[in-house]
Amino acid sequence: MRPAAEAEKAGIPSVVVTTTGFTKIAQSIGKAEGISDLRVAEYPGAVGVHAEALVEKNVENVLFDRIVGCLTQPRAGESKDAVSTRRGDEIVFEGSFETINDHFKAQLWSDELPIVPPTPERVDAFLKHTQHAPDESIAVLAQANLVATPRNIAANAVMAGCKPEMMPVLIAAVEAIADNDYNLNNIGSTWGVLPFLLINGPDAQKLGIENGAQLVNRGANPALGRALGLIIRNIAGYKLGTSYMGTFGYPMNFVVAENEAECPWEPYHVEHGFDKQDNTVTACGTVTWGWPPAIYGTPNKSAAESALEMLSIEVTKKPCLARLVERGTKGFRNMITFLIAPPVAKALASAGYSKQKIREHVYEHARVPYKELEFLIEYGHSEAFKIPDMVQRGLLPKEYLVKETDLVRVLPSADVINIVVCGDPDRNRVMVLWGGYVSPVTKKILDADLRR
């Protein structure tokens, strides 16, 4: 889609070929890239499950004519829609709680739940918690390429039910998701990529951000997660069914904090170059949630050994292995997050395992039979590759050229694993999350903002 938009800017007529359901997202991306009438030719239906004869028929009788039509007819010209000239502090609607909620819902500004009306007074309360000017550009968020400012960040935070002191956290979160390494541009996949936040640092507890039992649903966490989701909807422009295409939809965005007091290792942000006294936000993502397996020690196997074996198994079950295994300097983005309850973390640390040793162990032991991986690549991949094809293209190393009965590793490297200690301090459970298209990005929360 974006190459077609760039070609159009260069004066080269181009057509984006989509399947049913993706035309709106192509048009939205074109508009965000400056081409309001991008040419789109739609293949009818879900091509992946069509028989070869039906694909040929649809291409010959439908798609080909649509492509020719796009290239032989003049573009409709620039959109006649008026460019918004509203000021950031302008009132957009007035009314009762119910009418405001109805209006925001009709405009697709809410998440289908009641919102707190973002009145000027409520927004101003948030703006007092940052040194940035109200309409200063914090970041430009893909896909819509709209500017995130303290004012519109605050408006979404108010809508979500956040407290004003959460403002510095959300500004850092916006900076993190805007970073090119995070890859916000591609979360609209039908996979259902769900951004979430990890909070580290001494002020997390002061702000009421939970790190213990049921942390996703307690304290400041639910409102912060909801604010992230509204920012992604209203500033990044991800609208359900238009540019946010999760086949089965999305749970609510969530927030976790690391339990640094119970963590037997360096906390996440220190691992990544920050000082322990720094307060940070890490933009993460997941396509999975699901069952958190329990870890037990036995006379024949320690709790640490059980944990490592379970984590290695979970890594082979949660992600899309056809994508996870890909290599290359410009290879597919990957993010595996281990949420480890404190008792399991302490058992691992007592057995001599650092975070890096855990990563290395799982990298080595998370394996599946060659035949299983090849099936997943050939039939669960957007391209019908076989393992030798991927080796030839440089997407897999030569170590994958083995017998069908041999085991092959599923992780591209140990470094894709992120380890966070959190959750119920009295439970023996772990959770494996896979991030799909995104990579983690950590930003420091400005002390000047937190201390205001």
Protein Blocks (a to p, Z undefined) as FASTA:
>chain_A
ZZmmmmmmnopacdddddehilmmmmmmmmmnopabbccdddedjfklgcfklmmmmmmm
mmmmmmmmmmmpccebjafbdcdfbdfkbcfbgcdfklmmmmmmmnopaghiacddddfk
lmmmmmmmccbdfklcfbdcdfklpacdfklmmmmmmmnopafklmmmmmmmmmmmmpmk
lommlmmpmnopacddddedjklmmnopafbehklmgcjllmmmmmmmmmmmmmnopagh
klmccfnlpaddddddddfklpcbdcfklmnopafkbccddddddfbecjdddddddfkb
cfklmmmmmmmmmmmmmmcfklmmpgcjklccddddddddfklmmmmmmnopafklmmmm
mmmmmccdfklmmmmmmmmcfbdcdfklmmmnopacfklmccfkbccdfbfbfklpccdd
edjfkbccdddddehjaccddddddfklmmZZ
